[in-house]
Amino acid sequence: MQRIVHIDRPTGILIQNFKQIFVGWIALSDGKEFDALRVEVGGIPVELVWTEREDVAVRFPQLTTRGWAMQFEFDGQVHNSKTIAFDVLLYGKCIYRRRFLKSRSLAGPERGSPLFFMHVPKAAGTALRQFVDHVFQDLPTLFVYDDFPGVAASSVEHMSSAFRDSRELVFGHIGFDFIEGLHAKDPKVVMLLREPKKLIESYRRFATKPDLSFFDNPYVRHLAGTPHSLPYGEVTHTHFELAKKKLEKYVYPLRVEQLQLFADEVTDAFQLPRFLIPMINNNSGESDFLGSDVTALLQYDTLIYQAQASSRGNFLDFLEN
């Protein structure tokens, strides 16, 4: 028994319009099942306008096919959600679900924040960025790096507020000091975590512009909002407690070894092609300063890393909570 549901529009995962038009088609082995189909958007029943789709009929001559269209208005019932589901039900059972990400302008004042990806150097952030480019390619994005393809964090404050406020996604070498500087309300932050000793080992070998402070609990520094301002050796238990609070409240922590599972979960939710996480060779060259004589201080980062269970929470649940 074949049941095929397809959405032509919207073409991407981002919804930016208060009145959004949806267009697609359905192909069924048993044409009588069309009478039992129901569609919900955000849990709200909607009526479809059925149309003829000769292109689909030619493609699936053995099936009964229909095109459909509908318009959905985002009102208070679904205003505060960050994502929204398009569900097709047959006899009350969901046979198709596709998620969409709502623009920050539609999510309400308490959710009006971009989605942040905090890239701690040498924590597989380059591989994550390739995945983000694959999934979130239609989102207006701000990359924060000192070199291509981004802009330096210090330059962002000089950009127009209209441009900053239009960004749906921010990715780069940022800490919570940067996030709070954008006055983001209830920020949602994805952060990759690599085993701390392996992180430092990679940094010793490949960092092109090494920073001595990085050898002192870099995870805590980024979470506490002091990635570079504190000198080496000055991260304290107070910084650790602040980092832990930020982590628990705002961050989706993701261990590097879980990255492929995360990618599969997200592409499945948004009905996108599977993306294979690449093996990134860090940098082609090695640093002139390998930091071999610098002792890595990782007591607090180790606690941060160990506190994260091997099993992840659901990413879409994280966006909504």
C-alpha positions as CSV (number, residue, x, y, z in Angstrom):
1,M,0.0,0.0,0.0
2,Q,1.6,3.2,-1.2
3,R,0.9,6.6,0.4
4,I,3.1,9.5,-0.8
5,V,2.8,13.0,0.6
6,H,4.9,15.8,-0.9
7,I,5.1,19.6,-0.1
8,D,6.2,21.8,-3.0
9,R,6.0,25.1,-1.0
10,P,7.5,26.3,1.2
11,T,10.7,25.0,-0.5
12,G,12.9,25.6,2.6
13,I,12.5,25.0,6.3
14,L,12.0,28.6,7.3
15,I,8.5,30.2,7.5
16,Q,8.6,34.0,7.6
17,N,5.0,35.0,6.7
18,F,2.1,35.5,9.0
19,K,-0.1,34.1,6.2
20,Q,1.8,31.1,4.8
21,I,0.7,29.3,1.6
22,F,1.3,25.6,1.5
23,V,1.2,23.7,-1.8
24,G,1.8,20.0,-2.6
25,W,0.4,16.7,-3.7
26,I,-0.7,13.3,-2.4
27,A,-0.6,9.9,-4.2
28,L,-2.5,6.9,-2.8
29,S,-2.9,3.2,-3.9
30,D,-6.5,3.3,-2.7
31,G,-8.2,6.5,-3.9
32,K,-11.0,6.0,-1.4
33,E,-8.6,6.9,1.4
34,F,-8.7,10.6,0.3
35,D,-12.1,10.8,2.1
36,A,-10.4,9.8,5.4
37,L,-7.4,12.2,5.1
38,R,-7.1,15.1,7.5
39,V,-4.4,17.7,7.7
40,E,-3.2,19.7,10.8
41,V,-0.7,22.5,11.1
42,G,0.6,23.0,14.6
43,G,-2.1,20.7,15.8
44,I,-4.9,22.9,14.2
45,P,-7.1,21.2,11.6
46,V,-7.0,22.9,8.2
47,E,-9.0,22.5,5.0
48,L,-7.3,21.7,1.8
49,V,-8.3,23.0,-1.7
50,W,-7.9,19.9,-4.0
51,T,-6.6,20.4,-7.5
52,E,-5.6,18.3,-10.5
53,R,-1.9,17.6,-10.9
54,E,-1.2,16.1,-14.3
55,D,2.6,16.1,-13.7
56,V,2.1,13.9,-10.7
57,A,-0.5,11.6,-12.4
58,V,2.0,11.0,-15.2
59,R,4.7,10.2,-12.7
60,F,2.6,7.8,-10.7
61,P,0.1,6.3,-13.2
62,Q,-0.7,3.3,-11.0
63,L,-1.8,5.6,-8.1
64,T,-4.6,8.0,-7.5
65,T,-3.2,11.5,-7.2
66,R,-4.4,14.9,-6.2
67,G,-2.8,18.3,-5.8
68,W,-3.6,20.4,-2.8
69,A,-3.2,24.0,-1.5
70,M,-4.0,25.9,1.6
71,Q,-3.2,29.1,3.5
72,F,-2.4,29.1,7.2
73,E,-2.5,32.2,9.4
74,F,-0.2,32.2,12.4
75,D,-2.2,33.5,15.3
76,G,-1.9,33.2,19.1
77,Q,-2.6,29.5,19.2
78,V,0.8,28.7,17.7
79,H,2.5,32.1,18.1
80,N,5.0,31.2,20.8
81,S,6.3,27.9,19.3
82,K,9.7,27.9,17.6
83,T,8.9,25.1,15.3
84,I,5.6,23.9,13.7
85,A,4.6,20.6,12.3
86,F,2.6,19.9,9.1
87,D,0.8,16.6,9.7
88,V,-1.2,14.4,7.4
89,L,-3.5,11.9,9.2
90,L,-5.3,8.9,7.8
91,Y,-8.1,7.5,10.0
92,G,-6.6,9.5,12.8
93,K,-3.1,8.1,12.5
94,C,-0.2,10.4,11.3
95,I,1.2,9.1,8.1
96,Y,3.4,12.1,7.3
97,R,5.0,14.8,9.4
98,R,7.3,17.6,8.3
99,R,8.7,20.2,10.6
100,F,9.3,23.9,9.8
101,L,11.3,26.5,11.7
102,K,9.5,29.7,12.3
103,S,11.2,33.0,11.9
104,R,12.1,34.8,15.1
105,S,9.6,37.6,14.0
106,L,6.8,35.0,14.2
107,A,7.9,33.3,17.5
108,G,6.8,36.1,19.9
109,P,8.8,38.4,22.1
110,E,9.9,35.7,24.5
111,R,11.3,33.6,21.6
112,G,12.6,36.4,19.4
113,S,16.2,35.2,19.4
114,P,18.3,33.7,16.6
115,L,19.6,30.1,16.9
116,F,23.2,30.1,18.1
117,F,25.9,27.6,17.3
118,M,28.9,28.1,19.6
119,H,32.1,26.9,17.9
120,V,34.8,26.2,20.4
121,P,38.0,25.8,18.4
122,K,39.0,22.2,17.7
123,A,35.7,20.8,18.7
124,A,34.6,19.7,15.2
125,G,32.9,23.0,14.6
126,T,33.9,23.0,10.9
127,A,32.1,19.7,10.4
128,L,29.1,21.1,12.2
129,R,29.2,24.2,10.0
130,Q,29.0,22.1,6.9
131,F,25.9,20.4,8.2
132,V,24.3,23.7,9.2
133,D,25.0,25.0,5.7
134,H,23.1,21.9,4.4
135,V,20.1,22.2,6.7
136,F,19.7,25.9,7.4
137,Q,20.8,27.3,4.0
138,D,17.8,29.5,3.6
139,L,18.1,31.2,7.0
140,P,19.7,34.7,7.1
141,T,22.9,33.9,8.9
142,L,25.7,35.7,10.6
143,F,29.1,33.9,10.8
144,V,31.4,35.3,13.5
145,Y,35.1,34.6,12.7
146,D,38.2,36.6,12.4
147,D,38.6,35.5,8.8
148,F,36.5,34.2,5.9
149,P,33.5,33.5,5.9
150,G,32.7,35.6,8.9
151,V,33.2,38.9,10.6
152,A,35.0,39.6,13.8
153,A,32.9,39.7,16.9
154,S,34.1,43.3,17.6
155,S,32.7,44.4,14.2
156,V,29.1,43.1,14.9
157,E,28.2,46.0,17.3
158,H,28.9,48.5,14.5
159,M,26.4,46.8,12.1
160,S,23.0,48.2,11.8
161,S,20.4,47.0,14.3
162,A,18.1,46.1,11.4
163,F,20.7,43.8,9.9
164,R,21.5,42.2,13.3
165,D,17.8,41.7,14.1
166,S,17.2,40.0,10.8
167,R,19.6,37.2,11.4
168,E,17.9,33.9,12.2
169,L,21.1,32.0,12.9
170,V,24.5,32.9,14.4
171,F,27.5,30.6,14.1
172,G,31.0,31.1,15.1
173,H,33.7,31.6,17.7
174,I,31.5,33.2,20.2
175,G,30.9,33.0,23.9
176,F,28.0,34.1,26.1
177,D,29.4,37.6,26.3
178,F,28.7,37.9,22.6
179,I,25.2,36.3,22.9
180,E,24.3,38.6,25.8
181,G,25.6,41.6,23.9
182,L,23.0,41.0,21.2
183,H,20.3,41.2,24.0
184,A,19.0,37.8,22.9
185,K,16.0,36.7,25.0
186,D,15.8,33.0,25.9
187,P,18.7,32.1,23.5
188,K,19.0,28.6,22.2
189,V,22.6,27.6,21.8
190,V,24.1,24.4,20.3
191,M,27.5,23.6,21.6
192,L,29.8,20.8,20.6
193,L,31.8,19.1,23.3
194,R,35.0,17.1,22.6
195,E,36.8,15.3,25.4
196,P,38.9,18.1,27.0
197,K,42.3,16.4,26.8
198,K,41.7,15.6,23.1
199,L,40.6,19.2,22.5
200,I,43.8,20.6,23.9
201,E,45.9,18.1,22.1
202,S,44.4,19.2,18.8
203,Y,44.8,22.8,19.7
204,R,48.5,22.3,20.5
205,R,49.0,20.7,17.1
206,F,46.9,22.8,14.8
207,A,46.0,26.2,16.2
208,T,47.2,28.8,13.8
209,K,46.8,31.7,16.2
210,P,47.2,30.1,19.6
211,D,46.0,31.9,22.7
212,L,47.5,31.0,26.1
213,S,44.2,31.5,27.8
214,F,42.7,28.6,25.8
215,F,44.8,26.1,27.9
216,D,42.7,27.1,30.9
217,N,39.2,25.5,30.9
218,P,38.0,26.8,27.4
219,Y,34.5,25.4,27.8
220,V,33.9,27.2,31.0
221,R,35.3,30.4,29.5
222,H,32.9,30.3,26.6
223,L,29.9,29.4,28.7
224,A,30.7,32.0,31.4
225,G,31.2,34.7,28.8
226,T,35.0,35.2,29.4
227,P,36.6,33.3,26.4
228,H,39.6,35.6,26.2
229,S,39.3,38.3,28.9
230,L,40.6,36.2,31.8
231,P,44.4,35.5,31.8
232,Y,45.6,32.0,31.9
233,G,45.2,30.4,35.4
234,E,42.4,32.6,36.6
235,V,39.3,30.5,35.9
236,T,37.7,29.8,39.3
237,H,34.9,27.8,40.8
238,T,32.7,30.8,40.5
239,H,33.2,30.8,36.7
240,F,32.4,27.1,36.7
241,E,29.1,27.6,38.6
242,L,28.1,30.4,36.2
243,A,29.0,28.2,33.2
244,K,27.0,25.3,34.6
245,K,23.9,27.5,35.0
246,K,24.1,28.8,31.5
247,L,24.6,25.3,30.2
248,E,21.6,24.0,32.0
249,K,19.3,26.9,31.0
250,Y,20.3,27.7,27.4
251,V,22.5,25.1,25.8
252,Y,22.0,22.0,23.8
253,P,25.3,20.2,24.6
254,L,26.3,17.8,21.9
255,R,29.3,15.4,22.1
256,V,31.4,15.1,19.0
257,E,30.7,11.4,18.7
258,Q,26.9,12.1,18.6
259,L,27.1,14.5,15.7
260,Q,26.0,12.1,13.0
261,L,23.0,11.0,15.2
262,F,22.1,14.6,15.6
263,A,22.4,15.3,11.9
264,D,20.1,12.3,11.2
265,E,17.5,13.5,13.7
266,V,17.4,17.0,12.3
267,T,17.2,16.0,8.6
268,D,14.5,13.5,9.3
269,A,12.4,16.1,11.2
270,F,12.6,18.6,8.4
271,Q,12.3,15.9,5.6
272,L,15.7,16.7,4.1
273,P,18.3,14.4,2.4
274,R,20.6,12.7,4.8
275,F,23.9,14.4,5.4
276,L,27.1,12.4,6.2
277,I,29.3,14.3,8.6
278,P,32.7,14.7,7.0
279,M,36.0,13.9,8.6
280,I,37.7,17.3,9.0
281,N,41.5,17.3,8.9
282,N,41.6,20.3,11.2
283,N,44.2,22.6,9.5
284,S,46.6,21.8,6.7
285,G,49.6,23.3,8.6
286,E,50.8,23.3,12.2
287,S,51.2,26.1,14.6
288,D,54.6,27.7,15.3
289,F,53.7,27.7,19.0
290,L,52.7,24.2,20.1
291,G,52.2,25.0,23.7
292,S,54.2,22.0,24.8
293,D,55.5,23.7,27.8
294,V,52.1,25.0,28.9
295,T,50.1,22.9,31.5
296,A,46.5,22.5,30.5
297,L,44.1,23.4,33.3
298,L,41.0,21.3,32.7
299,Q,39.5,20.5,36.1
300,Y,36.3,22.4,35.5
301,D,36.0,21.5,31.8
302,T,36.3,17.8,32.7
303,L,33.3,18.3,35.1
304,I,31.3,20.0,32.4
305,Y,32.1,17.2,29.9
306,Q,31.4,14.4,32.4
307,A,28.1,15.9,33.4
308,Q,26.7,15.4,29.9
309,A,25.0,12.1,29.6
310,S,25.9,9.9,26.6
311,S,22.2,10.0,25.6
312,R,21.0,13.3,24.1
313,G,17.7,15.0,24.5
314,N,15.6,15.6,21.5
315,F,16.7,18.7,19.7
316,L,13.2,19.9,18.7
317,D,12.1,19.5,22.3
318,F,15.0,21.7,23.3
319,L,13.9,24.4,20.9
320,E,10.4,24.5,22.4
321,N,11.3,24.3,26.1
